[in-house]
Amino acid sequence: MIDNQLISIALFAGAFGLDLGIEEAGFYTVSVVEIDADATKTIVLNRPYLSESAVPRDIRQVSQ
């Protein structure tokens, strides 16, 4: 939790569809892991605050 708000990390995010539902349920997304460059561009266009974490990357390369 951050400031009493539930948080989530979007793994295999695609174009963020599932995560939109998670946000509607009250969660705040703090990071995104998605390998597809076009999908991460879509995420950043819709959620500019994720621009630092929504970069194309392979989940197998994420250590923390």
Phi and psi in degrees as GROMACS dihedral restraints (atoms count N, CA, C in turn):
[ dihedral_restraints ]
;  ai    aj    ak    al  type     phi  dphi    fc
    3     4     5     6     1  -124.8    20    10
    4     5     6     7     1   120.9    20    10
    6     7     8     9     1    49.4    20    10
    7     8     9    10     1    45.6    20    10
    9    10    11    12     1    62.9    20    10
   10    11    12    13     1    20.1    20    10
   12    13    14    15     1  -111.8    20    10
   13    14    15    16     1   134.4    20    10
   15    16    17    18     1   -65.8    20    10
   16    17    18    19     1   141.9    20    10
   18    19    20    21     1  -119.1    20    10
   19    20    21    22     1   159.1    20    10
   21    22    23    24     1  -140.5    20    10
   22    23    24    25     1   158.0    20    10
   24    25    26    27     1  -120.0    20    10
   25    26    27    28     1   125.6    20    10
   27    28    29    30     1   -87.9    20    10
   28    29    30    31     1   110.4    20    10
   30    31    32    33     1  -105.9    20    10
   31    32    33    34     1   138.5    20    10
   33    34    35    36     1    53.3    20    10
   34    35    36    37     1    49.9    20    10
   36    37    38    39     1   -68.4    20    10
   37    38    39    40     1   -24.3    20    10
   39    40    41    42     1    58.8    20    10
   40    41    42    43     1  -136.3    20    10
   42    43    44    45     1   -92.1    20    10
   43    44    45    46     1    14.6    20    10
   45    46    47    48     1    87.0    20    10
   46    47    48    49     1    12.9    20    10
   48    49    50    51     1   -58.9    20    10
   49    50    51    52     1   -52.8    20    10
   51    52    53    54     1   -60.2    20    10
   52    53    54    55     1   -38.4    20    10
   54    55    56    57     1   -68.5    20    10
   55    56    57    58     1   -27.9    20    10
   57    58    59    60     1   -61.7    20    10
   58    59    60    61     1   -41.4    20    10
   60    61    62    63     1   -65.3    20    10
   61    62    63    64     1   -39.7    20    10
   63    64    65    66     1   -63.6    20    10
   64    65    66    67     1   -39.9    20    10
   66    67    68    69     1   -63.4    20    10
   67    68    69    70     1   -41.0    20    10
   69    70    71    72     1   -62.0    20    10
   70    71    72    73     1   -26.4    20    10
   72    73    74    75     1   -82.0    20    10
   73    74    75    76     1    -1.6    20    10
   75    76    77    78     1   108.2    20    10
   76    77    78    79     1     3.7    20    10
   78    79    80    81     1   -88.4    20    10
   79    80    81    82     1   155.3    20    10
   81    82    83    84     1  -116.2    20    10
   82    83    84    85     1   120.2    20    10
   84    85    86    87     1   -78.9    20    10
   85    86    87    88     1   127.3    20    10
   87    88    89    90     1  -109.0    20    10
   88    89    90    91     1   -16.9    20    10
   90    91    92    93     1  -158.0    20    10
   91    92    93    94     1   155.1    20    10
   93    94    95    96     1  -133.5    20    10
   94    95    96    97     1   135.7    20    10
   96    97    98    99     1  -124.2    20    10
   97    98    99   100     1   114.6    20    10
   99   100   101   102     1  -150.7    20    10
  100   101   102   103     1   133.7    20    10
  102   103   104   105     1   -83.5    20    10
  103   104   105   106     1   -26.0    20    10
  105   106   107   108     1   -80.9    20    10
  106   107   108   109     1   121.8    20    10
  108   109   110   111     1   -63.3    20    10
  109   110   111   112     1   -40.1    20    10
  111   112   113   114     1   -65.9    20    10
  112   113   114   115     1   -37.8    20    10
  114   115   116   117     1   -65.4    20    10
  115   116   117   118     1   -41.8    20    10
  117   118   119   120     1   -67.3    20    10
  118   119   120   121     1   -33.5    20    10
  120   121   122   123     1   -63.3    20    10
  121   122   123   124     1   -41.6    20    10
  123   124   125   126     1   -62.3    20    10
  124   125   126   127     1   -43.9    20    10
  126   127   128   129     1   -60.0    20    10
  127   128   129   130     1   -46.8    20    10
  129   130   131   132     1   -66.1    20    10
  130   131   132   133     1   -36.3    20    10
  132   133   134   135     1   -61.9    20    10
  133   134   135   136     1   -37.1    20    10
  135   136   137   138     1   -91.0    20    10
  136   137   138   139     1   -22.7    20    10
  138   139   140   141     1  -136.1    20    10
  139   140   141   142     1    75.8    20    10
  141   142   143   144     1   -55.8    20    10
  142   143   144   145     1   -27.9    20    10
  144   145   146   147     1   -65.8    20    10
  145   146   147   148     1   -13.7    20    10
  147   148   149   150     1   -96.0    20    10
  148   149   150   151     1    10.2    20    10
  150   151   152   153     1   -60.4    20    10
  151   152   153   154     1   -30.0    20    10
  153   154   155   156     1   -77.2    20    10
  154   155   156   157     1   -31.8    20    10
  156   157   158   159     1   -98.7    20    10
  157   158   159   160     1   -23.3    20    10
  159   160   161   162     1   -87.6    20    10
  160   161   162   163     1    69.5    20    10
  162   163   164   165     1  -117.0    20    10
  163   164   165   166     1   145.2    20    10
  165   166   167   168     1   -58.9    20    10
  166   167   168   169     1   122.9    20    10
  168   169   170   171     1  -155.5    20    10
  169   170   171   172     1   150.9    20    10
  171   172   173   174     1   -85.5    20    10
  172   173   174   175     1   129.0    20    10
  174   175   176   177     1   -56.1    20    10
  175   176   177   178     1   -29.0    20    10
  177   178   179   180     1   -70.7    20    10
  178   179   180   181     1   -13.1    20    10
  180   181   182   183     1   -99.3    20    10
  181   182   183   184     1    -1.9    20    10
  183   184   185   186     1   -90.3    20    10
  184   185   186   187     1   124.2    20    10
  186   187   188   189     1  -100.9    20    10
  187   188   189   190     1   -28.0    20    10
